[in-house]
């Protein structure tokens, strides 16, 4: 079993290393790969340039030799080419130890008047002029020969061709010169390229050294340290990542503070009802009268309901403060369908207090993007508060308005909220003084959390025609429709 576990751990480590990539190696590859690709290309281009450079002086010499031989050729009165190349000149044209030299004189019929007979005539263009030199390359007996051709005259009779002189030379000296040029250019590269690779390696290591310092800085932090990381001395490319990391740390700190505050508040609020519940149980146990015991049990039942309600609200508050994307998944919600289903849950309670609970809606779907579970909690808390603080025989109206926003109003004719206390009612466990209604002070705090999560707005107002309170929630619509008319769904 231990061997199997060790093998599994090893496979996971190998897989993790295979999935990881090195930033240093990635940058080094992208820097050296073009160099390794361009270097052979540079060698080929250097070879072509060297051949071109080597050709220039030898082509000029070959051109001068062609013109010199052309001056030794005369045209007879009958139009025949006459060569005056002497033996001394022929001896000079034999070449040297590196290259062999050839010449040829062709007459008006294309016949070879003097020189080597294996040199083929060039293809003449109509615009070729006398004394204009043409260069070409020819392979003969496994050797490449550079040939310069020059015309002496224009053809005077039909069927004749111009008298032509051709000189050719093997390319050995040219190849040697081109080789010296290539070696002179490329040999230093064999020294400088490895040095450049080493310098790139060292420079890259120095360039990413701040990342290593940043890693060590993060590793030295305590598990509970959520303070920001200083960006002093860090490269500009790393600063956006550190800013995002610091923003994440700030969110985690706010979330941690909220959780700690929630735990402290929950412990404080749970202590009082549990202590009261224990005291009521002790009183009930000490009662000998059955009627008094029933009254005590009734009080215990009411205390249990209030405690259960407090626990449910604490759980809802904890859920609204969670940061899970699954918990806070948004979808399309139609308030025209959501509100009636919530109102139905409160009809029995409204009837028990003889409260006229009504809903006013529009004719059109009122669509928003939100979390249906949390939106239900939002409106349930608003309606619950309105019913709780509205006296028996009062009126509570839930109203839907379709403007540029989706507006939900919960209006009652209860005692209302004083103007100076309206900014505090959304604080946790805050309750308006002088109000005898039982409550935990968490309902509007839950409402505030859900409103902020939906990037909405909530307002506390007073009705214009009577006393009471109006809670107005403004939510962003996902499609705009004109309000046509208002219809009453329930009274």
URNORNOR-V804243 format. One record per helix or strand of 2 or more residues. SS is the DSSP state (A for helix, B for strand). FROM is the first residue (numbers start at 1). LEN is the number of residues. If there is no record, write none. Layout:
BEGIN
((SS:FROM:LEN) (SS:FROM:LEN))
END
This chain:
BEGIN
((A:2:18) (A:23:48) (B:73:3) (B:81:3) (A:87:6) (B:100:7) (B:112:4) (B:133:8) (B:143:9) (B:164:7) (A:172:36) (A:209:11) (A:236:51) (A:290:31) (B:331:4) (A:335:18) (B:356:7) (B:367:4) (A:372:18) (B:395:8) (B:405:8) (A:419:3) (A:443:11) (B:457:5) (B:469:9) (B:486:5))
END
